[in-house]
Amino acid sequence: MHMHLVSKTRTHQLVYIAIMSGITIVLSVLTNFIPFMSIFLIIGLPFVAALVAITCDLKMFPIYLVASLLLSIVVDAANFLNIIFYLLPSLVSGLVIGVTYRLKLNGLYMLLAVTFINFIANFVIIPILDRLYEIDFINYALSLIGLANHSLKTEIFLLLLFVLALIQASFTYMIVSEEIHIVKGKIEEKYDKTSLIILTLSALISAVLTFFHLGLALVFFASSLVLVIYQLIYLFAKSKRYFYITIALITFMLPISFILTERYGTTYLSFYLILIVLMVVIIMVLWEYIFSNKEQING
């Protein structure tokens, strides 16, 4: 049974917001009683917030945001950290999902937008953790995987933080894409040629940042890698022959990047890696040109 979009009358929207705020608080409070519920909250709560952003006027979203935060403080003030670590980032992620959906952006861009929001939220929380628990959270986290003394520990931590944000966003996206039908919605997931431009920009940003901040350069390299995988999935469906040629070229280029890293050090690591990404861009442009010519010939 499908749920119709909420009425555009202000009263109906306020009632809907009140209901969704209640659901939000219930989910938030359950984290205190059910083990690992916080994981579901991080993944699933953005979907609840996204429904509000999609079905109600965006100018009504601040009401939902404030109501959810205030109710959470009143009902669960003893666990104020849940609001900072779970509730607020999830609400913001839900807003981003709603906005990207309203703009009819491709699902790829929704995923990347939520990933960067999660990344920023996770990064902002770190100083709070340091002050509350009087620890160096970055060193503590890296010590768990034996990298606390690595020369690039800060850069590695930023990269791992982005990967964590991507995993969070991926699970959230899967829930949204599977359940968006309850508001008779659908996320656009067809291949978007604009992604090649986005990939090029991401790669160039990574290359430039290499000379200023290697950690952020690696973060943008990771986002470029997501876009490369997107291109390869499309290419595999379009032409397995060209896909395998591209994979072969990537495999050939990888040792070159490692040789450059070994010879000149890790200072410009992301720059060496981004060369592979730029090669993929050039190859994809070539394949698209070939596909276009074939379509014209075939009429």
C-alpha positions in Angstrom: 0.0 0.0 0.0 1.5 3.3 -1.1 1.4 6.5 1.0 0.3 9.6 -0.8 2.2 12.8 -0.6 1.3 14.9 2.3 -1.3 17.6 1.6 0.2 21.0 0.8 -2.0 22.7 3.5 0.1 24.0 6.3 -2.0 22.2 9.0 -1.6 18.8 7.4 2.1 19.4 7.0 2.5 20.4 10.7 0.6 17.2 11.7 2.9 15.1 9.5 6.0 16.9 11.0 4.7 16.2 14.5 4.2 12.5 13.6 7.7 12.2 12.1 9.3 14.0 15.0 7.7 11.5 17.3 9.1 8.6 15.2 12.5 10.3 15.2 12.5 10.6 19.0 11.4 7.0 19.5 14.2 5.8 17.3 16.7 8.0 19.1 15.6 6.9 22.6 15.7 3.2 21.6 19.5 3.5 21.2 19.7 3.5 25.0 18.0 0.1 25.4 18.8 -1.9 22.2 22.4 -2.9 21.5 23.7 -1.6 18.2 20.6 0.4 17.6 22.8 3.5 17.1 24.0 1.8 13.8 20.4 1.6 12.6 19.9 5.2 13.7 22.8 6.4 11.6 21.7 4.5 8.6 17.9 4.7 8.9 17.1 8.0 10.5 18.2 10.0 7.5 15.4 8.3 5.5 12.8 9.5 8.1 14.2 13.1 7.8 14.3 12.7 4.0 10.6 11.9 3.9 9.9 15.2 5.6 12.1 17.1 3.2 10.5 15.4 0.2 6.8 15.5 1.2 6.7 18.9 2.9 7.7 22.3 1.8 11.4 22.8 2.5 10.7 25.9 4.6 8.9 23.6 7.0 11.9 21.4 7.5 13.5 23.7 10.2 10.4 23.2 12.3 10.9 19.4 12.1 14.6 19.9 12.9 14.1 22.1 15.9 11.1 20.1 17.2 13.1 16.8 16.9 16.1 18.3 18.7 14.1 20.0 21.5 12.0 16.9 22.1 15.1 14.7 22.2 16.6 17.0 24.8 13.5 16.9 26.9 12.9 13.2 26.6 16.5 12.0 26.6 18.5 14.8 28.2 20.7 12.3 30.1 22.1 11.1 26.8 22.8 14.4 25.2 25.7 12.9 23.3 23.3 10.9 21.2 21.9 14.2 19.9 25.3 15.4 18.8 26.7 12.1 17.4 23.6 10.6 15.9 20.5 12.7 15.7 21.8 16.0 14.3 24.0 14.5 11.6 21.2 12.2 10.5 18.7 15.0 10.2 21.1 17.0 8.1 21.8 14.0 5.9 18.0 13.6 5.5 17.7 17.2 4.4 20.5 16.7 1.8 18.7 13.6 0.5 15.4 15.5 0.2 17.0 18.5 -1.6 18.9 16.3 -4.1 15.7 14.3 -4.7 13.7 17.5 -5.3 16.4 18.7 -7.7 16.0 15.4 -9.6 19.7 14.8 -9.3 21.1 11.4 -10.2 21.4 8.9 -7.4 25.2 9.0 -7.7 25.2 12.7 -6.7 22.9 12.0 -3.8 25.3 9.4 -2.6 28.3 11.7 -2.9 26.5 14.6 -1.3 25.5 12.5 1.8 29.0 11.0 2.0 30.6 14.5 2.2 28.0 15.6 4.8 28.7 12.5 6.9 32.5 13.1 6.5 32.2 16.7 7.6 29.9 15.7 10.5 32.3 12.9 11.7 35.3 15.3 11.4 33.6 18.1 13.4 32.7 15.6 16.2 36.3 14.6 16.8 37.3 17.8 18.8 34.2 17.2 20.9 35.3 13.6 21.6 38.8 14.9 22.5 37.5 17.4 25.0 34.9 15.1 26.6 37.0 12.1 27.0 40.4 13.9 27.3 42.0 11.7 24.6 43.6 12.2 21.2 40.9 10.4 19.2 42.9 10.2 16.0 45.8 8.5 17.7 43.5 6.3 19.6 41.6 5.2 16.5 44.7 4.6 14.5 46.3 2.6 17.4 43.5 0.1 17.0 44.8 -0.8 13.6 48.5 -0.3 14.3 49.0 2.9 12.4 49.3 5.4 15.3 53.1 5.9 14.6 52.8 6.0 10.8 54.3 9.1 9.1 51.1 9.7 7.3 48.7 9.0 10.2 46.6 12.2 9.8 46.2 11.6 6.1 45.3 8.0 6.6 42.8 8.9 9.2 41.1 11.4 6.9 40.9 8.8 4.2 39.5 6.2 6.6 37.0 8.8 7.9 35.8 9.3 4.3 35.5 5.6 3.7 33.4 5.3 6.9 31.2 8.2 5.7 30.8 6.4 2.3 29.8 3.2 3.9 27.2 5.1 6.1 25.9 6.9 3.0 25.7 3.7 0.9 23.5 1.9 3.5 21.3 5.0 3.8 21.1 5.3 0.0 20.0 1.6 -0.3 17.2 2.2 2.2 16.1 5.4 0.5 16.2 3.9 -3.0 14.3 0.8 -1.9 11.6 2.5 0.2 11.1 5.8 -1.7 8.2 4.1 -3.4 6.0 4.7 -0.3 5.7 8.4 -1.4 5.4 7.2 -5.1 8.9 8.5 -5.7 11.8 7.2 -7.8 15.5 8.1 -7.8 17.1 8.6 -11.2 19.8 6.0 -11.6 20.5 6.0 -15.4 24.0 6.7 -16.5 24.7 10.5 -16.4 27.3 11.7 -18.9 27.9 14.8 -16.7 29.6 12.4 -14.2 32.7 12.5 -16.5 32.9 16.3 -15.9 32.4 15.8 -12.1 35.1 13.1 -12.2 37.5 15.4 -14.0 36.9 18.2 -11.5 37.3 15.9 -8.5 40.6 14.5 -10.0 41.9 18.0 -10.7 41.0 19.2 -7.1 42.8 16.2 -5.7 45.9 16.9 -7.9 46.0 20.6 -6.8 45.4 19.7 -3.1 48.4 17.3 -3.2 50.7 20.3 -3.0 48.8 21.9 0.0 47.1 19.1 2.0 47.7 15.5 1.2 44.9 14.2 3.5 42.2 16.2 1.7 43.9 15.3 -1.6 43.4 11.6 -0.7 39.8 12.3 0.2 39.1 13.7 -3.2 41.0 10.9 -4.8 38.6 8.5 -3.0 35.6 10.3 -4.3 37.1 10.2 -7.8 37.5 6.4 -7.3 33.8 6.2 -6.6 33.1 8.0 -9.9 35.6 5.7 -11.7 33.7 2.7 -10.5 30.5 4.3 -11.7 32.1 4.7 -15.1 33.3 1.1 -15.2 29.9 -0.3 -14.2 28.4 1.7 -17.1 31.1 0.5 -19.5 30.7 -3.1 -18.5 27.0 -2.9 -19.3 27.7 -1.0 -22.6 30.6 -3.0 -24.0 32.5 -5.8 -22.2 35.2 -5.6 -24.8 36.0 -1.9 -24.0 35.6 -2.6 -20.3 38.3 -5.2 -20.3 40.6 -3.0 -22.4 40.1 -0.2 -19.8 40.8 -2.6 -16.9 44.0 -3.8 -18.7 45.2 -0.2 -19.1 44.5 0.6 -15.4 46.4 -2.5 -14.4 49.3 -1.4 -16.6 49.3 2.1 -15.0 49.1 1.0 -11.4 52.8 -0.2 -11.1 53.9 3.1 -12.6 52.2 5.0 -9.8 53.8 2.7 -7.2 57.2 3.1 -8.9 56.9 6.9 -8.7 55.8 6.7 -5.1 58.8 4.5 -4.3 61.2 6.8 -6.1 60.0 10.2 -5.0 58.3 9.4 -1.7 54.7 9.6 -0.5 54.5 13.4 -0.4 52.8 13.5 -3.8 51.1 10.1 -3.4 47.6 11.3 -4.5 49.1 13.0 -7.5 50.6 9.7 -8.8 47.3 7.9 -8.2 45.2 10.6 -9.8 47.1 10.0 -13.1 45.2 6.7 -13.4 41.9 8.5 -12.8 42.7 11.1 -15.5 43.6 8.3 -17.9 40.2 6.7 -17.2 38.6 10.1 -18.1 40.4 10.2 -21.4 39.6 6.6 -22.2 35.9 7.1 -21.4 35.7 10.2 -23.6 37.2 8.1 -26.4 34.7 5.3 -25.8 31.8 7.7 -25.7 33.0 9.2 -29.0 33.0 5.7 -30.5 29.6 4.8 -29.1 28.2 8.1 -30.5 29.6 7.4 -34.0 28.2 3.8 -33.9 24.7 5.1 -32.9 24.8 7.7 -35.8 25.8 5.0 -38.3 23.2 2.6 -37.1 20.6 5.4 -37.4 
